[in-house]
Amino acid sequence: MSFFEKHKLLKVLSLNAFGVLVQFVLGIFSVRIISEFLGPNGMALTGNFKSFTTLFKSISVLGLKEGLIKLFLENSDSKEERNSIVSSFLVFFLGLSFVLTILIFLFAESLSSYLFQTTVFSVYLSYFAVLLPFFVLQTLLITIFNANQEFKKIVGIQIITNIFLFVSSFYFIYQQKLEGAFFAIAIADFISFFVAVFFVRKQFSFSFKFQSHYLKIISKFIGMALVSAILIPVTTILIRNYIIDNSSLYNAGIWEAITRISGFYMMFFSAGLSLYYLPKLSALKTDDEFKTELKYYFRILIPVFICVLFLVFLLKNIIISIALTSEFQPVSELLIWQLIGDLFRVMTLAFGFQILVKAMVSKYIFIEIIYNGLFLVFSFFLFDSLQVKGVMEAYVIANAITFFVVLFMFRKLFFKNNKND
């Protein structure tokens, strides 16, 4: 047995590594372009727009990924049944996205006023609304590949998509500055959809037949996804707006820059884990199987992640000098807090994926409320005395407490296995 056959998680991560490397490099240059042309103020405003799009994109695909993977695994021998599942999902989630499109259209000016303190950018919210259904289609296609464990195609889609998105973002920002950045964000998923379609071609059969019993099966996933879809981006927007209202756009831009640097390495692990753990944990039947997977996670993945964090810390000044302008100098002093918080976050994910795929609804909702509530409250409390550093410390506190809460939730698993060992 080869090394990668023995360590499938590392195999998935290695397959994903080249795609993430491309995304990492392009991400660095994208942040540099934003910092160069738009500065900290533009970084903060584009951050709010990204949070807004994340909110509605998450709502538009509530439970799609987890539910589709679960149903595909349960019907692995029936191509006809799988096509029926895909068709039902297609009808439901496209319908949901059209409803969201109408809502955004109706309240575009009010939303723009809250997010950007002006109605000028409402047109870009409308662009995003029109193209939202294409995000649903793209997510559906990618999830089908994920359920079939066609990781190479997913990586191929990611690489080509990121190249197109980088080129289009650079062009529009260079031509129209902040308005160009907003337009690039609004059309990003439209571009992603057509890249995904190129890889699909005639592989799947689609129709518009809807069978409601599939959605009843995944109703728990939809409920859990709704909680995350609302809490996470809303928390981010509230914190960013609090910084703007009580300090400046500049400080909000500093915080946004830190989170984007974090995204460079977090996307490698989060994307790889999603590809590997969603289908893997969905197939596990017993607590012993989960504990075996858990041991592997902490024995192999966590040390790798710690090494990455240490490397980022050592090279932080080089990374910052490449990705950001001199206006973002405070990022260097504050990055350590993000690194510590991300470590707790990745450790929590070991249990979080199990809670998600096994549809432990009450635990999932409780954890989301605990994390986002703590992050929000501590950010408001600590910002008054420590400014952006207070928000960074709040991130660490929220993730650390959440990790220990999750450990407490799974305490019986450890005690049970220790007694059996």
Secondary structure, DSSP 4 states (H G I P E B T S, - for coil): --HHHH-HHHHHHHHHHHHHHHHHHHHHHHHHHHHHHTHHHHHHHHHHHHHHHHHHHHHHTTTHHHHHHHHHHHTTT-HHHHHHHHHHHHHHHHHHHHHHHHHHHHTHHHHHHHHHSSSTTHHHHHHHHHHHHHHHHHHHHHHHHHHTT-HHHHHHHHHHHHHHHHHHHHHHHHHHHHHHHHHHHHHHHHHHHHHHHHHHTTSS-------THHHHHTHHHHHHHHHHHHHHHHHHHHHHHHHHHHT-HHHHHHHHHHHHHHHHHHHHHHHHHHHHHHHHHHH--SHHHHHHHHHHIIIIIHHHHHHHHHHHHHTHHHHHHHHS-GGGTHHHHHHHHHHHHHHHHHHHHHHHHHHHHTT-HHHHHHHHHHHHHHHHHHHHHHHHHHTHHHHHHHHHHHHHHHHHHHHHHTHHHHHHHHHH-
